[in-house]
Amino acid sequence: MTIALHHCEDVTEHAQRLDGWQQEYDQIEEGHFRGDIIDVAGCGMRLFRESANLGLAQSMHFPETQWHLILPLHWPGDGLFPADAITVLPRCEEFWSVAPGHYDLLVVSIDRHRYGWLEQDERRLRTLAVPAARLAGVREQWRAMTDYLLAGQAQGVPTVVPQEVFSRQLEEGVELLFSDCSRSPTLDPTCYRTRRYIVDRCQALTRARPDDPPSLTALCHQLKISRRTLQYSFQAETGQSPIHYLRALRLNAVRRSLLRDPNQRIADAAACQGFFHQSYFGREYRRLFRETPSTTLSRVLGQ
């Protein structure tokens, strides 16, 4: 068994900390980012706990050799992951979601040769009904285990509990959850709503022309929808207006570009995402990330 703990203060670094998962996160909420990952893996199972202080747009591709189950500890608002059930992530090329600020999730991954009945509707997001007391008991056990690891890291004290104990608690928790759960998963329709499709298409159209992103009028015309429908769809799915959300994605793209190549000119990185007015770009970048583009570069270059 291996245990890894990561604390990140950059959203791009945070997305890359989970080995085997291909992820890209965009910070869509203003502020200084802080995120933690506690990763416990071994014996054909893996438990990790992920939390962050700010809202994120997440694009993910998970390892296809495992089932991935979500048990939220804290998921503000009416969200993707209900607190009273287990959510099974779909088998798909890309999974897109918006995580609210101050989310805290437990995710357990299990080798696919186990629990073959989970193959039913495997390309859809599904939920499994588990007795409330059983679900709460396992969730609190895993919360306590990860809290213990996190506290040890904060105090600089190495873990003294044998790793076999963690492995056994993980195995027993999974067996408890599946011993009395519904084996007829409930399909979650949220990925297939019209408003979800509208947000997906707007993201794709904006990313297809990063240096000349389409206006909201152009997006409405191409999708054959009203401005009101566009506004409502983004507010419902992302919690933000289309202007703020799509601009945040472009600002995140500039930031990733600066992190990849800190020797480029800031103006060039901004222009590649359609930001030609430097004072406007600098103001919006600072508003979202609470630092200037030059500060980002200085940190990468170690200055």
C-alpha positions as CSV (number, residue, x, y, z in Angstrom):
1,M,0.0,0.0,0.0
2,T,1.1,3.5,-0.8
3,I,0.0,6.7,0.9
4,A,0.6,10.2,-0.6
5,L,-0.5,13.6,0.6
6,H,-0.4,16.7,-1.5
7,H,-1.2,20.3,-0.7
8,C,-1.3,22.7,-3.7
9,E,-1.7,26.4,-4.1
10,D,-2.0,26.3,-7.9
11,V,-5.0,24.8,-9.6
12,T,-3.0,23.3,-12.5
13,E,-0.6,21.5,-10.1
14,H,-3.5,20.3,-8.1
15,A,-5.1,18.7,-11.2
16,Q,-1.9,16.8,-12.0
17,R,-1.4,15.3,-8.5
18,L,-3.6,12.3,-9.0
19,D,-1.5,9.6,-10.7
20,G,-3.3,7.8,-13.5
21,W,-6.1,10.4,-13.9
22,Q,-5.9,12.8,-16.8
23,Q,-7.4,16.1,-15.6
24,E,-7.5,19.7,-16.4
25,Y,-9.0,22.1,-13.9
26,D,-10.0,25.7,-14.5
27,Q,-10.4,28.1,-11.6
28,I,-13.8,29.9,-12.1
29,E,-14.1,31.5,-8.6
30,E,-12.0,34.5,-7.6
31,G,-9.3,34.1,-4.9
32,H,-6.1,32.3,-4.0
33,F,-6.5,28.6,-4.7
34,R,-5.8,26.0,-2.0
35,G,-6.4,22.2,-2.5
36,D,-5.5,19.0,-0.8
37,I,-5.4,15.4,-1.9
38,I,-4.9,12.3,0.4
39,D,-4.3,9.2,-1.7
40,V,-4.3,5.7,-0.3
41,A,-3.7,2.9,-2.8
42,G,-3.2,-0.9,-2.7
43,C,-4.7,-4.4,-3.0
44,G,-6.8,-3.6,-6.1
45,M,-8.4,-0.6,-4.4
46,R,-7.7,3.1,-4.0
47,L,-9.2,5.7,-1.8
48,F,-8.5,9.4,-2.2
49,R,-10.0,12.5,-0.7
50,E,-9.9,15.7,-2.7
51,S,-10.9,19.1,-1.4
52,A,-10.5,22.7,-2.6
53,N,-11.5,26.1,-1.5
54,L,-12.6,27.6,-4.8
55,G,-15.1,26.6,-7.6
56,L,-13.6,24.7,-10.5
57,A,-14.5,23.5,-13.9
58,Q,-13.2,20.0,-14.2
59,S,-12.4,18.0,-17.3
60,M,-11.4,14.4,-16.5
61,H,-10.5,11.1,-18.0
62,F,-10.4,8.3,-15.4
63,P,-8.5,5.0,-15.5
64,E,-10.7,2.5,-17.4
65,T,-9.4,-0.5,-15.4
66,Q,-11.4,0.5,-12.3
67,W,-14.9,1.5,-11.2
68,H,-14.9,5.0,-9.5
69,L,-17.4,5.7,-6.7
70,I,-18.1,9.1,-5.2
71,L,-19.1,9.6,-1.5
72,P,-19.3,13.4,-0.9
73,L,-18.3,14.7,2.5
74,H,-19.3,18.2,1.5
75,W,-20.8,19.3,-1.8
76,P,-22.5,22.7,-1.5
77,G,-25.8,23.3,-3.2
78,D,-27.9,21.1,-5.4
79,G,-25.1,19.3,-7.1
80,L,-23.9,16.4,-9.1
81,F,-23.2,14.1,-6.2
82,P,-26.0,13.5,-3.7
83,A,-25.1,13.0,-0.1
84,D,-27.5,10.1,0.5
85,A,-26.2,7.8,-2.2
86,I,-23.1,6.5,-3.9
87,T,-22.4,8.0,-7.3
88,V,-20.7,5.8,-9.9
89,L,-18.7,7.7,-12.5
90,P,-19.4,6.7,-16.1
91,R,-17.0,5.0,-18.5
92,C,-16.4,7.8,-21.1
93,E,-13.8,9.7,-23.1
94,E,-14.2,12.8,-21.0
95,F,-16.3,13.7,-18.0
96,W,-17.0,17.4,-17.4
97,S,-18.3,18.9,-14.2
98,V,-18.3,22.1,-12.1
99,A,-17.2,21.7,-8.5
100,P,-18.5,24.3,-6.1
101,G,-16.1,26.1,-3.7
102,H,-15.2,24.2,-0.5
103,Y,-16.1,20.8,-1.9
104,D,-14.8,17.7,-0.1
105,L,-15.1,14.3,-1.8
106,L,-14.1,10.8,-1.0
107,V,-13.5,8.7,-4.1
108,V,-12.9,4.9,-4.0
109,S,-11.6,3.1,-7.1
110,I,-12.1,-0.7,-7.4
111,D,-10.6,-3.0,-10.1
112,R,-13.2,-3.7,-12.8
113,H,-13.1,-7.5,-12.4
114,R,-14.9,-7.1,-9.1
115,Y,-18.6,-6.3,-8.9
116,G,-19.4,-7.1,-12.5
117,W,-23.0,-6.0,-12.1
118,L,-21.7,-2.4,-12.2
119,E,-21.4,-2.8,-16.0
120,Q,-25.1,-2.1,-16.3
121,D,-25.4,1.3,-18.1
122,E,-21.7,1.9,-17.5
123,R,-21.5,4.8,-19.9
124,R,-24.0,6.8,-17.8
125,L,-23.7,8.6,-14.5
126,R,-25.5,6.4,-11.9
127,T,-26.3,6.4,-8.2
128,L,-26.6,3.4,-5.9
129,A,-29.0,3.4,-3.0
130,V,-27.4,2.3,0.3
131,P,-29.1,2.2,3.7
132,A,-28.5,5.6,5.4
133,A,-26.8,4.3,8.5
134,R,-24.5,2.0,6.5
135,L,-23.5,4.8,4.2
136,A,-22.9,7.3,7.1
137,G,-20.8,4.7,9.0
138,V,-18.4,3.9,6.2
139,R,-18.2,7.6,5.2
140,E,-17.3,8.6,8.7
141,Q,-14.7,5.8,9.0
142,W,-13.0,6.9,5.9
143,R,-13.2,10.6,6.9
144,A,-11.5,9.8,10.2
145,M,-8.8,7.8,8.5
146,T,-8.0,10.6,6.0
147,D,-8.3,13.2,8.8
148,Y,-5.6,11.3,10.7
149,L,-3.3,11.3,7.8
150,L,-3.9,15.0,7.1
151,A,-3.3,15.9,10.8
152,G,0.0,14.0,10.8
153,Q,1.2,15.9,7.7
154,A,0.3,19.2,9.2
155,Q,2.2,18.4,12.4
156,G,5.2,16.9,10.5
157,V,4.6,13.6,12.3
158,P,4.9,10.3,10.3
159,T,2.0,7.8,10.3
160,V,2.4,5.2,13.1
161,V,-0.6,3.0,12.2
162,P,0.5,0.0,10.1
163,Q,-0.6,0.3,6.5
164,E,-2.3,-3.1,6.7
165,V,-4.9,-1.4,9.0
166,F,-5.8,1.2,6.3
167,S,-6.0,-1.6,3.7
168,R,-8.3,-3.7,5.9
169,Q,-10.5,-0.7,6.7
170,L,-10.8,0.2,3.0
171,E,-11.6,-3.4,2.0
172,E,-14.2,-3.8,4.8
173,G,-15.8,-0.5,4.0
174,V,-16.4,-1.4,0.3
175,E,-17.8,-4.8,1.3
176,L,-20.2,-3.1,3.8
177,L,-21.4,-0.7,1.2
178,F,-22.0,-3.3,-1.5
179,S,-23.4,-6.0,0.8
180,D,-26.7,-4.2,1.2
181,C,-26.9,-1.7,-1.7
182,S,-29.4,-1.7,-4.6
183,R,-28.0,-3.6,-7.6
184,S,-30.2,-1.6,-10.0
185,P,-28.4,1.7,-10.4
186,T,-30.5,4.8,-10.9
187,L,-29.5,6.7,-14.0
188,D,-28.7,10.3,-13.5
189,P,-30.1,12.5,-16.3
190,T,-28.0,15.6,-15.4
191,C,-25.4,14.9,-18.1
192,Y,-28.0,14.8,-20.8
193,R,-30.1,17.9,-20.1
194,T,-30.5,20.5,-22.8
195,R,-28.8,23.2,-20.7
196,R,-25.8,20.9,-20.1
197,Y,-25.5,20.5,-23.9
198,I,-25.6,24.2,-24.4
199,V,-22.7,24.8,-22.0
200,D,-20.7,22.0,-23.5
201,R,-21.2,23.4,-27.0
202,C,-20.3,26.9,-26.0
203,Q,-17.1,25.7,-24.4
204,A,-16.2,23.7,-27.5
205,L,-16.9,26.7,-29.8
206,T,-14.9,29.0,-27.7
207,R,-11.9,26.7,-27.5
208,A,-12.0,26.1,-31.2
209,R,-11.3,29.8,-31.8
210,P,-9.2,30.8,-28.8
211,D,-7.7,33.9,-30.4
212,D,-11.1,35.1,-31.7
213,P,-13.7,33.7,-29.4
214,P,-17.3,34.0,-30.6
215,S,-19.5,36.6,-29.0
216,L,-22.6,35.6,-27.0
217,T,-24.8,36.8,-29.9
218,A,-22.8,34.5,-32.2
219,L,-23.2,31.6,-29.8
220,C,-26.9,32.1,-29.6
221,H,-27.2,32.3,-33.4
222,Q,-25.1,29.1,-33.9
223,L,-27.0,27.1,-31.3
224,K,-30.4,28.6,-32.3
225,I,-31.3,29.7,-28.8
226,S,-32.3,33.0,-27.2
227,R,-30.0,35.1,-25.0
228,R,-32.2,34.3,-22.0
229,T,-31.9,30.5,-22.6
230,L,-28.1,30.9,-22.8
231,Q,-28.0,32.9,-19.6
232,Y,-30.2,30.4,-17.7
233,S,-28.3,27.4,-18.9
234,F,-25.0,28.8,-17.7
235,Q,-26.4,29.9,-14.4
236,A,-28.0,26.5,-13.8
237,E,-25.0,24.4,-14.7
238,T,-22.0,26.6,-13.6
239,G,-23.5,29.1,-11.2
240,Q,-22.1,31.9,-13.3
241,S,-23.0,34.1,-16.3
242,P,-21.7,32.9,-19.7
243,I,-19.5,36.0,-19.9
244,H,-17.8,35.3,-16.6
245,Y,-17.5,31.6,-17.1
246,L,-16.1,31.6,-20.6
247,R,-13.7,34.4,-19.8
248,A,-12.4,32.4,-16.8
249,L,-11.7,29.5,-19.1
250,R,-9.6,31.7,-21.4
251,L,-7.7,33.3,-18.4
252,N,-6.9,29.8,-17.1
253,A,-5.6,28.9,-20.6
254,V,-3.3,31.9,-20.5
255,R,-2.1,30.9,-17.0
256,R,-1.3,27.3,-18.2
257,S,0.6,28.7,-21.1
258,L,2.7,30.9,-18.9
259,L,3.4,27.9,-16.6
260,R,4.5,25.7,-19.5
261,D,6.7,28.4,-21.1
262,P,7.6,31.1,-18.7
263,N,10.1,32.6,-21.2
264,Q,7.3,33.8,-23.6
265,R,6.0,37.4,-23.5
266,I,2.8,37.8,-21.4
267,A,1.3,39.8,-24.3
268,D,1.8,36.9,-26.7
269,A,0.2,34.3,-24.3
270,A,-2.8,36.7,-23.7
271,A,-3.2,37.3,-27.5
272,C,-3.5,33.6,-28.1
273,Q,-6.6,33.6,-26.0
274,G,-8.1,36.7,-27.6
275,F,-6.9,39.2,-25.0
276,F,-5.3,42.2,-26.8
277,H,-6.1,45.0,-24.4
278,Q,-3.3,44.5,-21.9
279,S,-4.7,46.6,-19.1
280,Y,-8.1,44.8,-19.3
281,F,-6.4,41.4,-19.4
282,G,-4.1,42.3,-16.4
283,R,-7.1,43.5,-14.4
284,E,-9.2,40.4,-15.1
285,Y,-6.3,38.0,-14.5
286,R,-5.5,39.7,-11.1
287,R,-9.2,39.7,-10.2
288,L,-9.5,35.9,-10.8
289,F,-6.2,34.6,-9.5
290,R,-5.3,37.4,-7.0
291,E,-1.9,37.9,-8.6
292,T,-0.6,39.6,-11.7
293,P,0.7,37.6,-14.7
294,S,4.2,38.8,-14.0
295,T,3.9,37.4,-10.4
296,T,2.9,34.0,-11.9
297,L,6.0,34.1,-14.1
298,S,8.3,35.1,-11.3
299,R,7.1,32.2,-9.2
300,V,7.7,29.7,-12.0
301,L,11.2,31.2,-12.7
302,G,12.0,31.1,-8.9
303,Q,12.7,34.8,-8.8
